[in-house]
Amino acid sequence: MAELLVLCYHAVSDRWDSPLAVRPDRLAQHLHWLVRRGYRGVTFTEAVTAPPAGRTLAVTFDDGYRSVLEQALPILHRLGLPGTIFVATDFVGRAVRWPGVDGWLGGPHEPELVTLSWPELRQLRDTGWEIGSHTRSHPRLSHLDDDAVQRELVESRTVCVAQLGACRSIALPYGDGDARVVALAREAGYDAVAGLPGAGLVEQVGWPRVGIYPPDGLSRFRVKVAPPVRRWRASAAARRLEATVRRR
């Protein structure tokens, strides 16, 4: 039986005091601990669609920050792990500007918001990483009508395929989605859809990822990734979803 673990990081920086930025030494500590415990690395799509037997790890990064190439790639390479990065195609090669990070614009940490360019993404691809979509403009998809969702999904995938040759997966911005969004993602050609527990329909997006953030030192990380804790969080999210549906 496969034991799947899918991690969700964002930026990797020892200078940026953002809730999205994990220090490089902490990332290395997390992943080294998992590798020592026998986890084998695969891309996100492999983890969701064809997981090998045994302990399987997919390390994913949302938003496409340049720090992933500069800080995370060397760490994962040393440990023999591939990664998956999800990019919002309207912002490739420039600073992101969506709600939640736009407060850093114009300040000393604005360079941390700059994302990888297409040549840099091709460099990652050529090392064995997967490049997935994070939509075009990073909206909350469940708030949009069908036509707008389709534009975000189809156009971002089209650009990724043109630039990179393939795009099999998507991460929902903010982890936000519902059954309608997931169905539209399948129609748009995505084989794997990534969400987060407690933000959307966990049971509808394949394997729920575990979000990892700055407070997650090794002790807290070990608790978060423990299989019983992950099963409990997934079932709790499912119960909340069921209660929500009953109220409608």
Secondary structure, DSSP 8 states (H G I E B T S, - for coil): -EEEEEEEE-EE-SS---TTEE-HHHHHHHHHHHHHTT-EE--HHHHHHS--SEEEEEEEEEETBHHIIIIIHHHHHHHT--EEEEE-GGGTTSB--STTTGGGTTSTTGGGGBB--HHHHHHHHHTT-EEEE--SS---GGGS-HHHHHHHHHHHHHHHHHHHS---EEE-GGG---HHHHHHHHHTT-SEEE-BTTBS-GGGSSS--EE--TT--HHHHHHHHSHHHHHHHHHHHHHHHHHHHHH-
